[in-house]
Amino acid sequence: MADSVIDVWHGFGNIIGKVSHDGEMGNAVSSFFEAEFVDGERPYIDVDYDADGCVKRFVLSIFGGCERRGMAQFLRCVADELEKPAEKLGGTYLIGHEPFEEGDALSIKEKGKIGEARLNWWLKSIGISYVYLDQSQDTFPDLFKGNVKRPDFLVLLESIGLIAVDAKNYTLSATGEYTLPLETELKRVLAFERLFRIPVWYAYMGTAAEWYWISALKALEVGHVRTNREKGENFLAIKLEHFERIEKNEDLGKLYTHRLPRLDQNSKGVQVEDLGYLR
């Protein structure tokens, strides 16, 4: 019996399945398929049986466009695997969720959930010690309803210690920059760092297993302040060259040498006086 493992990211979690064959060709003597849903929406399953107790109809429903696309991709992978000769089986397939077509644009909140879920999966996949913080409003103490922003994760790194990490699912601009809201995001994160004495890092989602990390203090130092013309809100534009590209566990060592600038009067665009609630 030869196995193939299929691991498909579907927007808010993973579907992990195993296809097994007993035989030389795709129409093997026996095959079975099993799937595990990880960190995703709970699927709805309905099975109808005939008079002899055999399955005659099987329905699997997953809510949300991103999940449906992921499931369609997943089933295509299963079909491909079942067509393979047994000696060709083996390996793991990681497939990014399919891009949304026009009319399927995600909200900022939805993109944020995808970023959090994706980083949660990635941290789990590399075997690192971390805590995923519940972001439900009813778990927020009053402290986090004003000038302090709670991070998404607390991560324990051997060479650094405990750090806080906030996942970002933003699109890299044509000029090679990532953006970061100033008032509603960075200032509130720096307040968390000051109060809890835990350094905060941003992890921007790249490809399936690629992240771009930058410390909150470095973002403040190297980012250029710009204004959103529609909303009149300030944000930072940060060149990709200032981020650390992290893809696997050993890459996290780059964070140890990543410069943590001193928060002082020379930080670009933002003065310490502007962060009065940090003191």
C-alpha positions as MATLAB code, in Angstrom:
seq = 'MADSVIDVWHGFGNIIGKVSHDGEMGNAVSSFFEAEFVDGERPYIDVDYDADGCVKRFVLSIFGGCERRGMAQFLRCVADELEKPAEKLGGTYLIGHEPFEEGDALSIKEKGKIGEARLNWWLKSIGISYVYLDQSQDTFPDLFKGNVKRPDFLVLLESIGLIAVDAKNYTLSATGEYTLPLETELKRVLAFERLFRIPVWYAYMGTAAEWYWISALKALEVGHVRTNREKGENFLAIKLEHFERIEKNEDLGKLYTHRLPRLDQNSKGVQVEDLGYLR';
ca = [
       0.000    0.000    0.000;
       1.569    3.299   -1.125;
       0.466    6.658    0.262;
       0.421   10.235   -0.986;
      -0.179   13.124    1.374;
      -2.009   16.137   -0.011;
      -1.903   19.362    1.981;
      -4.073   22.113    0.523;
      -4.394   25.597    1.989;
      -7.938   26.821    1.517;
      -8.051   30.303    2.975;
      -8.859   29.814    6.652;
      -7.003   26.593    7.348;
      -5.757   23.408    5.760;
      -7.307   20.247    4.408;
      -4.862   17.393    4.804;
      -5.713   14.161    3.040;
      -4.069   10.832    2.322;
      -4.708    8.713   -0.746;
      -3.550    5.098   -0.647;
      -3.352    2.477   -3.401;
      -2.798   -1.247   -3.514;
      -1.848   -2.159   -7.056;
       0.251   -1.064   -9.986;
      -2.112    1.255  -11.857;
      -4.617    3.950  -10.967;
      -7.482    1.459  -10.897;
      -5.782   -0.287   -7.996;
      -6.962   -3.400   -6.187;
      -7.967   -1.189   -3.272;
      -7.809    2.505   -2.479;
      -8.896    4.662    0.392;
      -8.998    8.363    1.085;
      -9.104   10.249    4.370;
      -9.102   13.982    5.056;
      -8.479   16.124    8.112;
      -9.695   19.722    8.401;
      -7.272   21.921   10.338;
      -8.111   25.404   11.670;
     -10.940   25.839    9.177;
     -14.681   26.250    9.165;
     -16.515   23.127   10.304;
     -17.790   21.305    7.201;
     -21.322   19.949    6.861;
     -21.503   16.294    5.831;
     -24.644   14.437    4.761;
     -24.690   10.766    3.707;
     -27.625    8.799    2.269;
     -27.646    4.999    2.183;
     -29.586    2.574    0.043;
     -31.600   -0.426    1.293;
     -28.448   -2.561    1.453;
     -26.614   -0.021    3.612;
     -24.335    1.182    0.817;
     -23.614    4.854    0.370;
     -25.585    6.271   -2.552;
     -25.070   10.000   -1.933;
     -22.383   11.911   -0.117;
     -22.560   15.687    0.384;
     -19.738   17.807    1.800;
     -20.423   21.519    2.250;
     -17.923   24.185    3.281;
     -18.972   27.784    3.792;
     -17.202   30.710    2.129;
     -15.859   31.268   -1.373;
     -12.230   30.759   -0.405;
     -12.986   27.424    1.258;
     -15.014   26.234   -1.727;
     -12.201   27.060   -4.110;
      -9.746   25.267   -1.867;
     -11.976   22.208   -1.682;
     -12.326   22.115   -5.473;
      -8.540   22.262   -5.800;
      -8.234   19.564   -3.170;
     -10.580   17.171   -4.965;
      -8.737   17.741   -8.238;
      -5.516   16.726   -6.468;
      -7.196   13.599   -5.141;
      -8.372   12.710   -8.652;
      -4.845   13.230   -9.975;
      -3.410   10.987   -7.275;
      -5.881    8.191   -7.999;
      -4.712    8.169  -11.607;
      -1.080    7.624  -10.681;
       0.564    4.179  -10.744;
       1.425    2.994   -7.254;
       5.191    3.355   -7.782;
       4.705    7.044   -8.635;
       2.955    7.872   -5.383;
       4.553    9.750   -2.509;
       5.383   13.326   -1.612;
       3.526   16.274   -0.163;
       1.628   18.865   -2.164;
       1.177   22.387   -0.830;
      -1.099   24.443   -3.034;
      -1.943   28.087   -2.431;
      -5.597   29.077   -2.439;
      -6.719   30.207   -5.861;
      -6.922   33.955   -6.531;
     -10.314   35.554   -6.213;
     -11.952   36.663   -9.406;
     -13.508   40.070   -9.909;
     -16.451   40.510   -7.570;
     -14.894   38.277   -4.915;
     -12.740   40.994   -3.325;
     -11.949   40.333    0.317;
     -12.477   42.882    3.042;
      -9.546   44.011    5.176;
     -10.948   41.967    8.059;
     -11.238   38.823    5.912;
      -7.708   39.252    4.591;
      -6.525   39.706    8.160;
      -8.117   36.407    9.197;
      -6.411   34.660    6.314;
      -3.062   36.142    7.344;
      -3.499   35.024   10.955;
      -4.593   31.519    9.987;
      -1.748   31.209    7.506;
       0.883   32.285   10.033;
      -0.626   29.934   12.601;
      -0.253   27.050   10.135;
       3.298   28.089    9.232;
       4.461   28.368   12.847;
       2.941   24.970   13.552;
       4.577   23.449   10.470;
       8.109   24.452   11.531;
       7.635   23.093   15.048;
       8.196   26.325   16.949;
       6.761   27.116   20.404;
       4.072   29.779   20.272;
       0.687   30.909   21.583;
      -2.108   32.012   19.249;
      -3.986   34.801   21.054;
      -7.769   34.849   20.833;
      -8.874   38.029   19.098;
     -12.566   37.781   20.036;
     -13.935   41.082   21.311;
     -15.454   39.487   24.405;
     -11.986   38.391   25.548;
     -10.552   41.922   25.337;
      -9.860   43.630   28.663;
     -10.522   47.365   28.719;
      -6.809   48.006   28.210;
      -7.048   46.762   24.612;
     -10.104   48.793   23.659;
      -8.222   52.075   23.444;
      -4.593   52.912   22.724;
      -3.111   49.425   23.044;
      -3.312   46.740   20.335;
      -3.047   43.062   21.128;
      -0.711   41.049   18.843;
      -1.781   37.829   17.140;
       0.921   35.544   18.538;
       3.476   35.176   21.298;
       6.478   33.263   19.910;
       9.374   31.778   21.865;
      12.710   31.908   20.031;
      15.758   30.245   21.571;
      18.215   32.966   20.568;
      15.967   35.927   21.322;
      13.362   34.955   23.905;
       9.681   35.841   23.848;
       8.448   38.112   21.065;
       5.004   39.253   19.977;
       4.055   38.844   16.333;
       1.305   40.475   14.294;
       0.390   38.869   10.962;
      -0.229   41.100    7.947;
      -1.843   40.119    4.663;
      -1.081   43.203    2.556;
      -0.215   43.455   -1.112;
       3.298   44.550   -2.023;
       3.075   47.789   -4.007;
       4.419   48.230   -7.529;
       7.268   50.264   -6.002;
       8.286   47.374   -3.714;
       6.772   48.696   -0.479;
       4.543   47.315    2.241;
       2.245   49.709    4.062;
       1.345   49.992    7.730;
      -1.353   52.231    9.292;
       0.214   54.690   11.695;
      -2.464   55.828   14.146;
      -4.648   52.718   14.309;
      -1.837   50.188   14.080;
       1.779   51.080   14.772;
       1.276   53.514   17.638;
      -1.018   51.070   19.437;
       1.431   48.194   18.915;
       4.298   50.271   20.311;
       2.120   50.978   23.348;
       1.808   47.210   23.876;
       5.571   46.827   23.556;
       6.214   49.575   26.078;
       3.683   48.313   28.629;
       4.516   44.602   28.468;
       8.252   44.895   27.715;
       7.874   42.432   24.825;
       9.300   43.355   21.398;
       6.717   43.323   18.610;
       7.364   42.114   15.083;
       5.253   42.277   11.961;
       5.129   39.248    9.659;
       3.884   40.077    6.157;
       2.552   37.152    4.161;
       4.401   36.441    0.933;
       3.995   33.090   -0.804;
       2.769   29.862    0.780;
       5.874   29.423    2.962;
       7.514   32.842    2.724;
       7.159   35.683    5.209;
       8.720   39.129    5.481;
       9.439   40.195    9.062;
      10.246   43.600   10.490;
      10.290   44.855   14.072;
       7.782   47.545   14.970;
      10.594   49.892   16.007;
      12.466   49.402   12.764;
       9.264   50.016   10.808;
       8.927   53.310   12.658;
      12.500   54.258   11.854;
      12.712   53.332    8.166;
       9.109   53.854    7.051;
       8.100   56.962    5.139;
       4.958   58.728    6.328;
       2.305   59.214    3.685;
      -1.359   60.154    3.739;
      -4.304   58.224    2.373;
      -6.102   60.831    0.270;
      -9.506   59.191    0.580;
      -9.486   58.718    4.352;
      -6.995   61.428    5.326;
      -5.129   58.917    7.514;
      -1.366   58.609    7.804;
       0.428   55.381    7.049;
       4.005   54.171    6.657;
       5.449   52.920    3.367;
       8.304   50.497    4.055;
      10.705   49.256    1.387;
      10.983   45.478    1.075;
      14.760   45.732    1.572;
      14.198   46.554    5.248;
      12.417   43.248    5.937;
      13.924   39.890    6.823;
      12.826   37.120    4.461;
      11.867   34.099    6.557;
      11.006   30.776    4.943;
      12.162   28.032    7.288;
      13.007   27.564   10.953;
      16.712   28.344   10.621;
      15.899   31.683    8.938;
      14.543   32.957   12.253;
      18.140   33.524   13.320;
      18.057   36.606   11.088;
      15.813   38.268   13.653;
      18.662   38.162   16.165;
      20.837   40.399   13.993;
      17.957   42.527   12.749;
      18.648   46.053   13.981;
      16.355   47.229   16.746;
      16.691   51.015   16.608;
      16.411   53.234   19.633;
      13.082   55.038   19.812;
      14.201   58.653   19.828;
      13.565   62.078   18.369;
      15.200   61.099   15.069;
      12.665   58.431   14.113;
      11.344   59.416   10.709;
       8.016   61.161   10.606;
       6.973   60.415   14.193;
       8.256   62.191   17.277;
       8.243   60.720   20.757;
       5.841   63.489   21.754;
       3.363   61.989   19.292;
       3.455   58.737   21.261;
       2.630   60.315   24.608;
       0.602   57.346   25.830;
       3.719   55.167   25.563;
       5.349   56.884   28.493;
];
